[in-house]
Amino acid sequence: MRPIDMHCDTVLGLMKDKENLELYSNDLSIDIQKLKKGNSLAQFFAMFVYLKAEKDPMELCLEMIDKFYTELEKNVDYISLATNYEEIIKNDNEGRMSAVLTIEEGGAIKGKLHNLRNFYRLGVRAITLTWNYPNEIGYPNTNYQHKDEGLTSFGEEVVHEMNRLGMLVDVSHLSDQGFYDVARLTSKPFIASHSNSRAIKDHSRNLNDHMIKTLSDNGGVMGICFERDFLGESEKARVEDMIRHIKHIKNVGGIDVIALGSDFDGCHPDVEISNIGEIEKLAYALKDNKFTEDEIDKIFYKNALRVIKDVL
């Protein structure tokens, strides 16, 4: 069991006290020690930009990327950047975990394809096209407000360019119409890095059954998210609710569409799996619910690794 977690906001947490908070050990849900305890294969680190609060979203994103690299440089014995499948395998063979650099908020590219390409050159390998606000790329699914508004013409260019470069197009947060626009346009598998099933929990951030089937047919994956509001009605994000979502998604789209996307350090902190070091709790629950070892491996890392190999 070597988990690949496709979404966390840990770098944002580290930015809140840049002088004192470090990746090796902290009071957040993800640090090097917790990743080691969880036997992590790879962790996706999102550079989250709060679009409405930033005069220059790209500048903030660049500052966060600098923090990301500074922390990796401090921890070269434990974790290294990975920009493709081969580098994940190489890092693992050399005894290191992998860090995958992503952006959560396509507004960081400020409506310019050259900014997208420069982020790629800096190592970014996935972009969540929108967060909770419209941007130059398209519209979010905030309370279904923009459900029927899809990608802009520039957003269509972004999808094509990300395909060409070899970047993961992430549709978590994207409007329903935006999801279908990506599915129509993309030549490669895409992802919903941290989204659950709308049939189990009716939330605009989750995917309906047709979306799940579409994502599966495309060869993509969706990362099970630990945010309580996307899981159920409990004040606590419960493992049993995660299992309910996983069972339903498996029935709709098959086992190959399911991955992990915790949203640690970005979700409500009251989670039965309180940090990445406790991820085995989910594996044990899956085993108790009659999932096979191969199915658990697919959910934990094999499905994500397949998409990484196909796209990056």
Secondary structure, 3 states (H helix, E strand, C coil): CCCEECCECHHHHHHCCCCCCCCCCCCCCCCHHHHHHCCCCEEEEEEECCHHHCCCHHHHHHHHHHHHHHHHHHCCCCEEECCCHHHHHHHHHCCCEEEEEEEECHHHHCCCHHHHHHHHHCCEEEEECCCCCCCCCCCECHHHCCCCCCCCHHHHHHHHHHHHHCCEEECCCECHHHHHHHHHHCCCCCEECCCCECCCCCCCCCECHHHHHHHHHCCCEEEECCCHHHCCCCCCECHHHHHHHHHHHHHHHCHHHEEECCCECCCCCCECCCCHHHCHHHHHHHHHCCCCHHHHHHHHHHHHHHHHHHHC
